[in-house]
């Protein structure tokens, strides 16, 4: 009977040591998970910052593109106006040429 009590006592002591070792292992794993989470948060913040910077660059490029497009439209309008003036002048010259007295008369 004393032998049996001794075995039970050793099991409990060994179980306590195993449990303590299990808790230490669990604590170590939790600490590792916390470190990984913090690293992921830092990486995520960095990526968000890069995304924000890229978005700002894209907005700047869009504004520049819109300005260039407006300039192109203005130039196209001016060219169309000049072409219309040339057509008008050409028509006026033809009209004057046709109504002018010929040198043979």
ABEGO torsion letter per residue (X at the ends): XAAAAAAAAAAAAAAAAAAAAAAAAAAAAAAAAAAAAAAAAAAAAAAAAAAAAAAAAAAAAAAAAAAAAAAAAAAAAAAAAAAAAAAAAAAAAAAAAAABBBAAX
